[in-house]
Amino acid sequence: MNNKIKKIIIATGGTGGHIFPAYSLAKHFLDKKIYVKIISDDRGLKYLKDYDDIKVIKINSSTVFKKNIIQMFFSMCIIFYSAIKSFFFLLKDRPSLVFGMGGYSSFPVCIAAKILRIPFIIYENNLYIGKANKYLLPYAKKIFVSHGELQGINEKYKKKINVIGNIIRKEILNFEVKTNKTKTKPNESNKKLKILILGGSQAAKIFAERLPEIFKECKKAEISLKIYQQCLPGQSKFLISFYESLNIDCEIFNFTNNILNYFSKVNLAITRSGSSMLAELINARIPFISVPLPSSADDHQLKNAIYYEKNGYSYLIEEKDLNTKLFQLIKKINQDLSLLSQIITKQRQYSDKSVYENIDKQIEEIINEEN
């Protein structure tokens, strides 16, 4: 990468879907001997607290999309204060480049970068551009996107689009290569469905409430299961007790950064449809059933799930249809495990292995333009 790049600031916050790509990107720059700092909010800090290899600065922000005028006024005050704080931080640090990773936490930092004439790039890994990125796009140098099918961008800004792929951990990008030789293919001698249930960084409370009854139905149908389920801490005791009463083999866990420990144990996943999680599953070649969060902004999780299903990478069941459709789908898969092999074959046609190479190339072009 261009040796004129001395320092990069990455602005992120909110959920793991923003935080983990930001951390993965920061690690990549550190590998390139570039000094990196992450700016995040309180929500982001709880995911970053276990990482001591990157300096993290706290600057909280807010969204203007509130339900009443009073809340909107206070949000505007927070954003204004955050922009001022970001301005003085960037003025002191003077990075070569700023990355906005999406979400409202990145907004004030990118605005401050624009005022200081520091080039900034925004990143969008969903299939529909987020509100913060949409407002930042006119001022951004480029927008890095995971998919060429991104919706919601004005035609006049499409020249700023660069399809780089999904920014995910390098361990995930290399995971399938390392494990595929020993991973047992679904066949008649390996009938047990080993299901990983993921709710994202915020967990999925409803999965612990509704899926056990569906697995109870599977047990009655003599479908052999092993369940690896992520849940909220307060749900662990109930789940363990429920599955043990049915003699269903299970492993219950709370949110973990070491999800790779489970990837090698399973042949199917049930997951929310956050873009980062879906990207990790497809690159690890794990067939999955996508259950979008109904309240996601602009219905972006549903759009993500539709894209993956349309390309044959996964199945899609909306939350409202869980009780009527999930058992039937599991039963269908159990009767014909070649369905999982067919999904893996499709998934192998997709790869994000070149994402960091693409980023390096684009950044070099930007720096050359600036100089």
C-alpha positions as CSV (number, residue, x, y, z in Angstrom):
1,M,0.0,0.0,0.0
2,N,1.1,3.6,-0.6
3,N,3.7,4.6,1.9
4,K,2.2,8.1,2.1
5,I,-0.5,6.7,4.3
6,K,0.6,7.2,7.9
7,K,-2.6,7.1,9.8
8,I,-6.2,5.9,9.3
9,I,-9.2,6.6,11.5
10,I,-12.1,4.2,11.4
11,A,-15.5,5.5,12.7
12,T,-18.0,2.9,13.8
13,G,-20.5,2.0,16.5
14,G,-23.8,0.4,17.3
15,T,-24.2,-3.3,16.7
16,G,-21.7,-6.0,15.8
17,G,-22.6,-5.7,12.2
18,H,-20.7,-2.4,12.1
19,I,-18.1,-3.1,14.8
20,F,-16.6,-6.4,13.5
21,P,-16.0,-5.2,10.0
22,A,-14.4,-2.1,11.5
23,Y,-12.1,-4.2,13.7
24,S,-11.2,-6.6,10.8
25,L,-10.3,-3.6,8.7
26,A,-8.2,-2.1,11.5
27,K,-6.3,-5.4,11.9
28,H,-5.6,-5.4,8.2
29,F,-4.1,-1.9,8.3
30,L,-2.0,-2.8,11.3
31,D,-0.6,-5.7,9.3
32,K,0.4,-3.1,6.7
33,K,2.2,-1.1,9.4
34,I,-0.3,1.7,9.2
35,Y,-1.2,3.4,12.5
36,V,-5.0,3.0,13.2
37,K,-7.4,4.3,15.7
38,I,-11.1,3.4,16.0
39,I,-13.7,6.0,17.1
40,S,-16.8,4.3,18.5
41,D,-19.7,4.9,20.9
42,D,-20.7,3.2,24.2
43,R,-22.5,0.4,22.3
44,G,-19.4,-0.4,20.2
45,L,-17.0,-0.3,23.1
46,K,-18.6,-3.3,24.7
47,Y,-17.6,-5.4,21.7
48,L,-14.2,-3.8,21.4
49,K,-13.3,-4.0,25.1
50,D,-11.6,-7.4,24.8
51,Y,-9.2,-6.1,22.0
52,D,-6.2,-4.3,23.3
53,D,-4.2,-4.1,20.1
54,I,-6.0,-1.1,18.7
55,K,-6.6,2.3,20.3
56,V,-10.3,3.1,20.7
57,I,-11.7,6.6,21.2
58,K,-15.2,7.1,22.5
59,I,-17.4,9.7,20.8
60,N,-21.1,9.1,21.3
61,S,-23.7,10.1,18.7
62,S,-27.4,9.8,18.1
63,T,-29.9,9.5,15.3
64,V,-32.3,12.3,14.2
65,F,-35.0,9.8,13.4
66,K,-36.9,10.1,16.6
67,K,-40.6,9.8,17.3
68,N,-41.2,13.3,18.6
69,I,-39.8,16.8,18.3
70,I,-38.3,17.0,21.8
71,Q,-36.3,13.7,21.3
72,M,-35.2,15.0,17.8
73,F,-34.0,18.3,19.3
74,F,-31.9,16.5,21.9
75,S,-30.5,14.1,19.2
76,M,-29.5,17.1,17.1
77,C,-27.6,18.6,20.1
78,I,-25.8,15.3,20.6
79,I,-24.8,15.1,17.0
80,F,-23.6,18.7,17.0
81,Y,-21.5,18.1,20.1
82,S,-20.1,14.9,18.6
83,A,-19.2,16.7,15.4
84,I,-17.3,19.4,17.3
85,K,-15.5,16.7,19.4
86,S,-14.7,14.8,16.2
87,F,-13.4,18.0,14.6
88,F,-10.9,18.7,17.3
89,F,-9.8,15.1,17.5
90,L,-9.1,14.9,13.7
91,L,-7.5,18.3,13.8
92,K,-5.0,17.0,16.4
93,D,-4.5,13.6,14.8
94,R,-4.6,14.6,11.1
95,P,-5.1,11.1,9.6
96,S,-4.5,10.5,5.9
97,L,-7.9,8.9,5.5
98,V,-11.2,8.3,7.4
99,F,-13.4,5.3,7.1
100,G,-17.1,5.5,8.0
101,M,-18.4,2.0,8.6
102,G,-22.1,2.9,8.4
103,G,-24.6,3.7,11.1
104,Y,-25.2,7.0,12.8
105,S,-22.1,6.7,15.0
106,S,-19.9,7.3,11.9
107,F,-21.8,10.4,10.8
108,P,-20.3,13.2,12.9
109,V,-16.7,11.9,12.3
110,C,-17.2,11.9,8.6
111,I,-18.7,15.4,8.6
112,A,-15.7,16.7,10.6
113,A,-13.4,15.0,8.1
114,K,-15.2,16.8,5.3
115,I,-14.8,20.2,7.0
116,L,-11.1,19.5,7.5
117,R,-10.7,18.3,3.9
118,I,-9.6,14.9,5.0
119,P,-10.8,12.3,2.4
120,F,-13.3,9.8,3.7
121,I,-14.7,6.6,2.5
122,I,-18.0,5.0,3.5
123,Y,-18.7,1.3,3.6
124,E,-22.1,-0.4,3.0
125,N,-22.5,-4.1,3.4
126,N,-26.3,-4.3,3.2
127,L,-28.3,-4.6,0.0
128,Y,-30.0,-1.2,0.7
129,I,-28.0,1.8,1.6
130,G,-28.4,3.0,5.2
131,K,-29.6,6.4,6.1
132,A,-26.3,7.7,7.5
133,N,-24.4,6.6,4.4
134,K,-27.1,8.0,2.1
135,Y,-26.6,11.5,3.7
136,L,-22.8,11.2,3.6
137,L,-22.5,9.9,0.1
138,P,-22.5,13.4,-1.6
139,Y,-19.3,14.3,0.4
140,A,-17.6,10.9,0.4
141,K,-14.6,10.2,-1.8
142,K,-16.0,6.7,-2.5
143,I,-18.5,4.2,-1.2
144,F,-17.2,0.7,-0.8
145,V,-20.0,-1.9,-1.1
146,S,-20.2,-5.6,-0.6
147,H,-22.6,-6.2,-3.4
148,G,-23.1,-4.7,-6.9
149,E,-26.9,-5.0,-6.4
150,L,-27.0,-2.2,-3.8
151,Q,-30.3,-0.3,-3.9
152,G,-31.2,3.2,-2.8
153,I,-28.3,5.2,-4.4
154,N,-29.0,8.2,-6.6
155,E,-27.9,7.7,-10.2
156,K,-25.5,10.8,-10.0
157,Y,-23.5,9.1,-7.3
158,K,-23.1,5.7,-8.8
159,K,-19.6,6.6,-10.1
160,K,-18.5,6.6,-6.5
161,I,-19.4,2.9,-6.0
162,N,-16.6,0.4,-5.7
163,V,-17.6,-3.3,-5.2
164,I,-15.0,-4.7,-2.9
165,G,-16.8,-7.6,-1.2
166,N,-17.6,-8.2,2.5
167,I,-15.1,-7.0,5.1
168,I,-14.9,-10.0,7.4
169,R,-12.2,-11.6,9.5
170,K,-9.3,-13.2,7.6
171,E,-9.8,-16.3,9.8
172,I,-13.2,-16.7,8.2
173,L,-11.9,-16.2,4.7
174,N,-9.4,-19.0,5.2
175,F,-11.7,-21.2,7.3
176,E,-13.3,-23.3,4.5
177,V,-10.0,-24.0,2.9
178,K,-8.6,-25.4,6.2
179,T,-11.6,-27.4,7.2
180,N,-13.2,-28.6,4.0
181,K,-10.8,-31.6,3.6
182,T,-12.0,-33.1,6.9
183,K,-15.5,-31.8,7.1
184,T,-17.9,-34.7,6.7
185,K,-20.3,-34.2,3.8
186,P,-24.0,-34.7,4.5
187,N,-24.9,-38.3,3.6
188,E,-26.9,-41.3,4.8
189,S,-24.2,-42.3,7.3
190,N,-24.2,-38.9,8.9
191,K,-27.9,-38.3,9.5
192,K,-27.8,-36.1,12.5
193,L,-28.6,-32.4,11.8
194,K,-26.2,-30.3,13.8
195,I,-27.8,-26.9,13.9
196,L,-26.2,-23.6,15.0
197,I,-28.6,-20.9,16.1
198,L,-27.3,-17.4,15.9
199,G,-29.0,-14.1,16.8
200,G,-26.3,-11.7,16.0
201,S,-24.4,-9.4,18.5
202,Q,-27.8,-8.5,20.1
203,A,-28.9,-12.1,20.3
204,A,-32.4,-13.1,19.2
205,K,-34.7,-13.4,22.2
206,I,-37.5,-14.8,20.1
207,F,-35.3,-17.7,18.9
208,A,-35.1,-19.0,22.4
209,E,-38.8,-18.6,22.9
210,R,-40.1,-20.2,19.7
211,L,-37.5,-22.6,18.3
212,P,-37.5,-25.1,21.2
213,E,-41.1,-26.0,20.5
214,I,-40.3,-26.6,16.9
215,F,-37.3,-28.8,17.9
216,K,-39.7,-30.7,20.1
217,E,-41.8,-31.4,17.0
218,C,-38.7,-32.6,15.3
219,K,-38.0,-35.0,18.2
220,K,-41.5,-36.4,17.9
221,A,-40.8,-37.0,14.1
222,E,-37.6,-38.9,15.1
223,I,-35.4,-36.3,13.5
224,S,-31.9,-36.6,15.0
225,L,-30.6,-33.2,16.2
226,K,-27.8,-31.6,18.0
227,I,-28.4,-27.9,18.9
228,Y,-25.8,-25.3,19.4
229,Q,-27.8,-22.2,20.4
230,Q,-26.8,-18.6,21.2
231,C,-29.1,-16.9,23.6
232,L,-29.4,-14.1,26.1
233,P,-27.7,-14.9,29.5
234,G,-31.1,-15.0,31.2
235,Q,-32.4,-17.7,28.8
236,S,-29.6,-20.3,29.2
237,K,-31.0,-22.1,32.2
238,F,-34.5,-22.6,30.6
239,L,-33.0,-23.8,27.3
240,I,-30.7,-26.4,28.9
241,S,-33.5,-27.7,31.0
242,F,-36.0,-27.9,28.1
243,Y,-33.6,-29.7,25.7
244,E,-32.5,-32.1,28.5
245,S,-36.1,-33.0,29.2
246,L,-36.5,-34.0,25.6
247,N,-33.1,-35.8,25.5
248,I,-32.0,-33.4,22.7
249,D,-28.2,-33.0,22.6
250,C,-27.4,-29.3,23.1
251,E,-24.7,-26.7,23.8
252,I,-26.0,-23.4,24.9
253,F,-23.8,-20.3,24.8
254,N,-24.1,-16.5,25.0
255,F,-22.6,-14.0,22.6
256,T,-19.0,-14.9,21.7
257,N,-16.3,-13.5,19.4
258,N,-15.0,-17.0,18.9
259,I,-17.8,-18.3,16.7
260,L,-15.3,-20.2,14.6
261,N,-15.3,-22.8,17.4
262,Y,-18.9,-23.7,16.4
263,F,-18.6,-23.4,12.6
264,S,-16.5,-26.6,12.4
265,K,-19.1,-28.6,14.4
266,V,-22.3,-27.9,12.4
267,N,-23.9,-28.6,9.0
268,L,-26.8,-26.1,9.2
269,A,-27.4,-22.7,10.8
270,I,-30.5,-20.7,11.7
271,T,-29.6,-17.0,11.8
272,R,-30.8,-13.4,11.7
273,S,-30.0,-11.7,8.4
274,G,-27.4,-9.1,9.3
275,S,-25.0,-8.7,6.5
276,S,-21.8,-9.5,8.4
277,M,-23.2,-12.8,9.8
278,L,-24.5,-13.9,6.4
279,A,-21.1,-13.1,4.8
280,E,-19.3,-15.2,7.5
281,L,-21.6,-18.2,6.9
282,I,-21.3,-18.2,3.2
283,N,-17.5,-17.8,3.2
284,A,-17.3,-20.7,5.7
285,R,-19.6,-22.7,3.4
286,I,-22.3,-23.4,6.0
287,P,-25.9,-23.8,4.7
288,F,-28.3,-21.6,6.6
289,I,-31.9,-20.6,7.1
290,S,-32.2,-16.8,7.3
291,V,-34.9,-15.3,9.6
292,P,-34.8,-11.5,9.1
293,L,-35.4,-9.1,12.0
294,P,-38.8,-7.6,11.1
295,S,-37.9,-4.2,12.7
296,S,-34.6,-3.7,10.8
297,A,-34.2,-0.2,9.3
298,D,-35.6,0.0,5.7
299,D,-36.3,-3.8,6.0
300,H,-32.6,-4.3,5.1
301,Q,-32.4,-7.7,6.7
302,L,-35.2,-9.0,4.5
303,K,-33.5,-7.6,1.4
304,N,-30.3,-9.3,2.5
305,A,-32.1,-12.6,3.0
306,I,-33.9,-12.4,-0.4
307,Y,-30.6,-11.8,-2.2
308,Y,-28.9,-14.9,-0.6
309,E,-32.0,-17.1,-1.2
310,K,-32.3,-16.0,-4.8
311,N,-28.7,-17.0,-5.5
312,G,-29.2,-20.4,-3.9
313,Y,-26.9,-19.7,-0.9
314,S,-29.6,-20.3,1.8
315,Y,-33.2,-20.6,2.7
316,L,-35.5,-17.8,3.9
317,I,-38.3,-17.9,6.4
318,E,-39.9,-14.7,7.8
319,E,-40.3,-14.6,11.5
320,K,-44.1,-14.6,11.2
321,D,-43.9,-17.9,9.4
322,L,-41.6,-19.7,11.8
323,N,-44.2,-21.8,13.5
324,T,-45.8,-23.0,10.2
325,K,-42.7,-23.4,8.0
326,L,-39.6,-24.2,9.9
327,F,-40.5,-27.7,11.0
328,Q,-41.5,-28.6,7.4
329,L,-38.2,-27.3,6.1
330,I,-36.1,-29.1,8.7
331,K,-38.1,-32.3,7.9
332,K,-37.4,-31.8,4.2
333,I,-33.7,-31.3,4.7
334,N,-33.5,-34.3,7.0
335,Q,-35.1,-36.5,4.4
336,D,-32.7,-35.4,1.7
337,L,-29.4,-34.2,3.1
338,S,-28.1,-33.6,-0.5
339,L,-30.0,-30.3,-0.3
340,L,-27.3,-29.1,2.0
341,S,-24.6,-30.2,-0.4
342,Q,-26.4,-28.3,-3.2
343,I,-26.3,-25.1,-1.2
344,I,-22.6,-25.6,-0.4
345,T,-21.9,-26.0,-4.1
346,K,-23.6,-22.7,-4.8
347,Q,-21.8,-21.0,-1.9
348,R,-18.5,-22.1,-3.4
349,Q,-19.2,-19.9,-6.4
350,Y,-19.0,-16.9,-4.1
351,S,-15.9,-15.6,-2.3
352,D,-14.8,-12.5,-0.5
353,K,-11.1,-13.6,-0.4
354,S,-10.0,-10.6,-2.5
355,V,-11.7,-7.9,-0.3
356,Y,-8.5,-6.6,1.3
357,E,-6.6,-6.6,-1.9
358,N,-9.5,-4.6,-3.4
359,I,-9.4,-2.1,-0.5
360,D,-5.6,-1.6,-0.8
361,K,-5.9,-0.9,-4.5
362,Q,-8.8,1.7,-4.1
363,I,-7.0,3.5,-1.2
364,E,-3.8,3.8,-3.2
365,E,-5.8,5.4,-6.0
366,I,-7.4,7.9,-3.6
367,I,-4.1,8.9,-2.0
368,N,-2.5,9.3,-5.5
369,E,-5.4,11.6,-6.5
370,E,-5.1,13.7,-3.3
371,N,-1.4,14.2,-4.0
